[in-house]
């Protein structure tokens, strides 16, 4: 059974999301980018151009720590 996907971050554009995805995957965390476009509707998103990064739920703490070091 596949783990539930959880949003780990929302980025202003796809470039930042790609950088975060690369860093997460280098740490062994499978990440997927979801773009808010005409074909995909993202619930609870305030920005129309936002790009979200989702990962398997069990890896959320490790991902948050990695992204906090990188982007804050």
C-alpha positions in Angstrom: 0.0 0.0 0.0 1.4 3.4 -1.0 1.8 6.1 1.6 -0.5 9.1 1.5 1.1 12.1 -0.3 1.4 15.3 1.8 2.2 18.8 0.7 5.6 19.8 2.0 5.9 23.2 0.4 4.4 25.7 -2.0 6.7 27.7 -4.2 6.2 30.8 -6.3 7.4 29.2 -9.4 8.5 25.8 -10.9 12.2 26.6 -10.7 12.2 26.8 -6.9 10.1 23.6 -6.7 12.6 21.8 -9.0 15.5 22.9 -6.7 13.6 21.6 -3.6 12.7 18.4 -5.4 16.3 17.8 -6.4 17.5 18.3 -2.8 14.8 16.0 -1.4 15.5 13.2 -3.9 19.2 13.5 -3.1 18.3 12.7 0.5 16.3 9.7 -0.6 12.8 11.3 -0.5 10.5 10.7 -3.5 9.0 14.1 -4.3 6.4 15.2 -7.0 5.6 18.6 -8.3 2.0 19.7 -8.8 1.4 22.8 -10.9 -1.8 24.7 -10.6 -2.9 24.8 -14.2 -6.2 24.2 -16.2 -5.9 20.4 -15.9 -5.3 20.2 -12.2 -7.3 21.9 -9.4 -5.5 22.2 -6.1 -7.7 22.6 -3.1 -6.8 25.3 -0.5 -4.3 27.1 -2.7 -4.4 30.9 -2.5 -2.2 31.6 -5.5 -3.1 30.7 -9.0 0.5 30.4 -10.1 1.6 28.4 -7.1 3.6 25.2 -7.5 3.3 22.5 -4.8 5.7 19.8 -3.8 4.2 16.6 -2.3 6.0 13.7 -0.7 5.0 10.4 1.1 3.6 11.2 4.5 6.1 9.1 6.6 9.0 11.3 5.3 7.5 14.6 6.2 9.7 15.4 9.2 12.9 14.6 7.4 11.8 16.7 4.4 10.8 19.7 6.6 14.2 19.7 8.2 16.0 19.6 4.9 13.9 22.3 3.3 14.2 24.6 6.3 18.0 24.5 6.1 17.9 25.1 2.3 15.2 27.8 2.0 15.1 29.7 5.3 
